[in-house]
Amino acid sequence: MTLDIKSVEIKEKRLTFGHVERRIKEHRTATRYEEATYDLQSTTNFHYRPTYNPKYELYDKNKTAIKMEDWYKLLDPRQYYYSSYVITRSKQQEATEQNFDFIDKRELLDSMPEDVKQQILTCILPLRHYEWGANMNNLQIVSESYGAAIASASMFHAEDRLGNAQYITKNALLITQNETKDLDNSVNIWLNDNSWQGLRKAMEDSFVLKDWFELHFLQNMIMDSFIHPLFFDFYELKLNKKGIIAQSMMTQFMRSWYDESSKWVDKTIQIACEESSSNSELLSSWAKKYIPIIEEATLLLAENLLDNHIETVEVIKQNLLERLAKNSIII
């Protein structure tokens, strides 16, 4: 008796959800990111307008002056959905924790000069309040934005800002051997020190912006493009030249995170500009409005960190202008 076993190929009738298939317009298996993003937001059958803002529907395209034919064009080039985001950040956290362990075991902070430690505690530690403000702003974007593509990426971005604030706090606790009085002092510096008031005012003014895309542009493009390079590139380069590498090791996550998140921010701005000339002109007007404000605030902070602070801030500004030009925004 012989047994003849044959295999039969059964083709799937559907490779993904119907609404995703209509989006990708290809007979292929959708990516996890596409299935976790496309058309997730409700668009009809709202029962009533929000009592806190009855001028608009719960999800309303008119909450920003930027106009898009399809808000799902604002896809994240990193293709982050919950699982991929968490896995990536978990690996980065492991690497950062290894840096902290290395610094502790090698007692690198013991060789850090006291004046540098004090400078970090007075000139870097208050930055955690800036990161908290950035968290609040990105949560506002999540609340007011239209389309799951921008909302989900902004949510991940908001949580990253809390992580930045926590790492800045942890750096200070390592330097002070878990002494908390410097954390309290950083609040006083943020609220009262003259060098921080320009940035603090800009941050608090951003809290009341009504247009969520304007807030996205101000916080994630303009403000971050001045603040992060100043603190985590130019200042740390100054320390590295003196052989003080512990600070750069402790802030490795912030540098890699900024480079990564900038790709997402750039993509959203680029797509908005490509959509229409009116979008491009509006973004250019916002850039002209906010760049001088943030530049002045950055100069006040840079004066306490760098000897050539005027030249450094000018370099940071020119880098931002080149970045904007690549995204079709000419100042």
C-alpha positions in Angstrom: 0.0 0.0 0.0 1.4 3.4 -1.0 0.5 6.7 0.5 0.7 9.7 -1.8 0.7 13.0 0.2 0.1 16.1 -1.8 0.3 19.7 -0.6 -2.3 22.2 -1.6 -1.6 25.9 -1.6 -4.5 27.9 -0.3 -4.3 31.5 -1.1 -5.7 34.0 1.3 -8.8 35.8 0.2 -7.7 38.8 2.3 -4.2 39.8 3.4 -5.3 42.6 5.8 -8.2 44.6 6.9 -10.4 46.1 4.2 -9.7 49.8 5.2 -6.0 49.2 5.2 -6.1 47.4 1.8 -7.9 50.3 0.3 -5.1 52.5 1.6 -2.1 50.6 0.4 -3.8 49.6 -2.9 -1.6 46.6 -3.4 -2.3 42.9 -3.0 0.3 42.5 -0.3 0.4 41.8 3.4 0.2 45.1 5.3 2.9 46.0 7.8 2.1 46.0 11.5 2.6 49.8 11.5 0.1 50.3 8.7 -2.5 48.1 10.5 -1.9 50.1 13.7 -2.2 53.5 12.0 -4.4 53.8 9.0 -7.9 55.2 9.6 -8.1 54.3 13.3 -9.6 57.6 14.3 -13.4 57.9 14.3 -14.8 60.3 11.8 -18.6 60.1 12.1 -21.4 59.6 14.6 -20.2 61.9 17.3 -22.9 62.4 19.9 -22.1 66.0 20.9 -19.4 68.6 20.7 -16.9 68.7 23.6 -18.3 71.0 26.3 -14.7 72.4 26.9 -14.5 73.5 23.3 -17.9 73.4 21.6 -16.6 75.3 18.5 -15.2 72.1 17.2 -16.1 68.4 16.8 -14.1 66.0 19.0 -11.9 65.3 16.0 -11.8 68.3 13.8 -9.6 69.2 10.8 -10.2 72.9 11.5 -8.2 73.0 14.8 -5.2 74.0 12.7 -4.6 76.5 9.9 -2.6 73.8 8.1 -4.7 72.0 5.5 -4.1 68.5 4.3 -6.2 66.5 1.8 -5.3 63.4 3.7 -3.9 63.6 7.3 -2.6 60.1 7.0 0.2 61.3 4.8 2.0 62.3 8.0 3.3 58.8 8.5 6.2 58.2 10.9 9.4 57.2 8.9 10.4 55.1 12.0 7.2 53.2 11.7 6.6 53.1 15.4 3.6 51.4 16.8 3.4 50.3 20.4 5.5 47.1 20.2 8.3 48.4 18.0 8.5 51.6 20.0 8.7 49.8 23.4 11.3 47.3 22.1 13.5 50.1 20.7 13.3 52.2 23.8 14.0 49.1 26.0 17.2 48.4 24.2 18.3 52.0 24.4 17.5 52.0 28.2 19.7 48.9 28.6 22.6 50.7 26.9 22.1 53.8 29.0 22.0 51.8 32.3 25.2 50.1 31.3 26.8 53.5 30.9 25.6 54.5 34.4 27.0 51.3 35.8 30.3 51.9 34.1 30.5 55.4 35.5 29.7 54.2 39.0 32.1 51.2 39.0 35.0 53.3 37.5 34.2 56.2 39.8 34.4 58.6 36.9 32.4 61.2 38.7 35.0 61.4 41.5 37.5 62.8 38.9 35.0 65.4 37.6 36.0 68.9 38.8 33.7 70.5 41.4 33.2 73.6 39.3 31.9 71.4 36.4 29.6 69.5 38.8 28.2 72.7 40.1 27.7 74.0 36.6 25.8 70.9 35.6 23.6 71.3 38.7 22.8 74.9 38.1 22.9 75.1 34.3 21.7 71.7 33.1 19.5 70.3 35.8 16.7 73.0 35.3 16.4 71.6 31.8 14.2 68.8 33.2 11.4 71.5 33.6 11.8 72.3 29.9 11.4 68.6 29.1 8.3 68.4 31.3 6.9 71.4 29.3 7.7 69.6 26.0 5.8 66.6 27.4 2.8 68.8 28.1 2.9 70.3 24.6 3.1 67.0 22.8 0.2 65.7 24.9 -1.8 68.7 23.7 -0.9 67.8 20.2 -2.2 64.3 20.8 -5.5 65.7 22.2 -6.1 68.2 19.4 -4.6 66.7 16.3 -6.4 65.0 13.4 -5.5 61.5 12.3 -3.9 58.6 14.2 -0.6 58.9 12.2 0.4 62.2 13.9 -1.4 61.5 17.1 0.3 58.2 17.9 3.8 59.5 17.0 3.2 62.6 19.2 2.1 60.3 22.1 5.4 58.4 21.9 7.3 61.7 21.6 5.5 63.0 24.7 6.6 59.9 26.7 10.1 60.3 25.5 10.2 63.8 27.0 9.4 62.4 30.4 12.2 60.0 29.9 14.6 62.8 29.1 13.5 64.7 32.3 14.0 61.5 34.3 17.5 61.0 32.9 18.5 64.6 33.6 17.3 64.1 37.2 19.2 60.8 37.5 22.4 62.5 36.3 22.1 65.1 39.1 21.4 62.4 41.7 24.5 60.5 40.6 26.6 63.7 40.9 25.3 64.6 44.3 25.1 61.0 45.6 21.3 61.1 45.9 21.2 64.5 47.6 17.8 66.0 46.7 18.3 69.6 47.7 19.7 70.4 44.3 16.5 69.2 42.7 14.6 71.7 44.8 17.1 74.4 43.9 16.6 73.7 40.2 13.0 74.6 40.6 14.0 78.0 42.0 16.5 78.5 39.2 13.9 77.7 36.6 11.4 80.1 38.2 13.7 83.0 39.2 17.2 82.9 37.5 17.4 85.5 34.8 19.2 83.3 32.3 16.3 80.8 32.3 13.4 83.3 32.0 13.5 83.7 28.3 13.1 80.0 27.8 10.6 79.7 30.6 8.4 82.5 29.1 8.6 80.9 25.6 7.5 77.6 27.1 4.7 79.0 29.1 3.5 81.1 26.1 3.4 77.9 24.1 1.0 76.3 26.6 -1.8 78.6 25.4 -1.3 78.1 21.6 -4.6 77.1 20.0 -3.3 75.7 16.7 -1.8 72.3 17.4 0.4 72.1 14.3 1.8 75.5 15.2 2.6 74.1 18.6 4.2 71.0 17.0 6.4 73.3 14.8 7.4 75.6 17.7 8.2 72.9 20.2 9.5 70.0 18.2 11.2 72.0 15.4 12.2 75.5 16.6 12.7 75.2 20.4 14.4 71.7 20.3 16.7 72.7 17.5 18.2 75.4 19.7 18.1 73.8 23.1 19.2 70.2 22.5 22.3 71.1 20.4 23.4 73.7 22.9 23.3 71.4 25.9 24.0 68.0 24.5 26.4 68.8 21.6 28.3 72.1 22.0 28.5 72.1 25.8 29.5 68.4 26.1 32.1 68.9 23.3 33.7 71.5 25.5 33.8 69.0 28.4 35.1 66.2 26.2 38.0 68.4 25.1 38.9 68.7 28.8 38.8 64.9 29.2 35.5 65.0 31.1 33.5 62.2 29.4 31.1 61.2 32.2 28.5 63.8 31.3 28.4 62.6 27.6 28.0 59.0 28.7 25.1 60.0 31.0 23.3 61.9 28.3 23.9 59.4 25.4 20.2 58.7 25.2 19.2 62.3 24.7 21.6 62.7 21.8 20.6 59.5 19.9 16.9 60.3 20.7 17.2 63.8 19.2 18.8 62.5 16.0 16.1 59.9 15.6 13.1 62.0 16.5 14.3 64.8 14.2 13.6 62.5 11.2 10.0 62.3 12.2 9.6 66.0 12.8 11.3 66.8 9.5 9.0 64.4 7.6 5.8 66.0 9.0 7.0 69.5 8.1 8.2 68.4 4.7 4.9 66.7 3.8 2.8 69.7 5.1 4.9 72.0 2.9 4.6 69.8 -0.2 0.8 69.8 0.2 0.4 73.4 -0.7 2.1 76.8 -1.1 -0.3 78.2 1.6 1.0 75.7 4.1 4.6 76.5 3.2 4.0 80.2 3.6 2.2 79.8 6.9 5.1 77.7 8.3 7.6 80.3 7.1 5.7 83.0 8.9 5.7 80.9 12.1 9.5 80.4 11.7 10.1 84.2 11.3 8.0 84.8 14.4 9.5 82.3 16.7 13.2 81.9 15.7 14.2 85.4 17.1 12.4 84.6 20.4 14.1 81.3 21.0 17.5 82.5 19.7 17.4 85.3 22.4 16.4 82.8 25.1 19.2 80.5 24.0 21.8 83.2 24.1 21.0 83.9 27.8 21.6 80.2 28.6 24.7 79.8 26.4 26.4 82.7 28.2 26.7 80.5 31.3 28.0 77.5 29.4 30.4 78.6 26.7 33.0 81.3 26.2 32.1 81.8 22.5 28.4 81.7 23.2 27.4 84.2 20.5 29.2 82.4 17.7 27.8 79.0 19.0 24.2 80.2 19.0 24.7 81.6 15.5 26.0 78.2 14.3 22.9 76.5 15.9 20.6 79.0 14.2 22.2 78.5 10.8 21.9 74.7 11.2 18.2 75.2 11.9 17.8 77.5 8.8 19.5 74.9 6.6 17.2 72.2 8.1 14.1 74.3 7.4 15.4 75.0 3.8 15.6 71.3 3.1 11.9 71.1 4.1 11.0 74.0 1.7 10.8 76.7 4.4 12.8 79.7 3.4 13.3 82.5 5.9 
